């Protein structure tokens, strides 16, 4: 009697990973001493060294496949499916453990918005929005401007998150062909502009609220 091995599939929402992450994944796969290990983009089958030398800053599709044991890691870039998929050809403890370690690397590189892109968070956000609208509606007769303003902000936040989910730049996987230390984060690059926007918005909201309170008096 021989046990039948069933293939398994795990998925992670779109990520932005760096060349050192790819190197770490390759090192993990080499731990199981596969018979073959292949790296491919949309147009080439290449080695790790050749991948780094591509004349591109980043790519959106990458597939890493090893045989004996069979493990396939695919960074999708289609118009419909953009998750990172991991296919495992057997259910051994060693291979499943290896797949979980790869998933741990990927989860740390998920794009911030996509971390909340599931039905639980979507329904939670909708419930919060409805609750705020009800509370704002109850206090509307009391001319409580701050509550109404809070409700408006909740609505804008809800709309913005839905728009962000649909943006191609959010949905695509990004494989940066450089190490992470050479690429400053978005916050580090834009922190002055972000701080200025936050301060301006806060001042504007307080001035608007003050004017409204004076008018009501």
CORFENLIN-V451957 format. One record per helix or strand of 3 or more residues. SS is the DSSP state (hx for helix, st for strand). FROM is the first residue (numbers start at 1). LEN is the number of residues. If there is no record, write none. Layout:
BEGIN
ss:from:len
SS:FROM:LEN
SS:FROM:LEN
END
This chain:
BEGIN
ss:from:len
st:8:5
st:15:4
hx:19:12
st:36:5
hx:48:5
st:62:6
st:71:5
st:84:5
hx:93:15
hx:113:4
hx:119:24
hx:145:22
hx:168:4
st:174:3
hx:180:3
hx:186:31
END
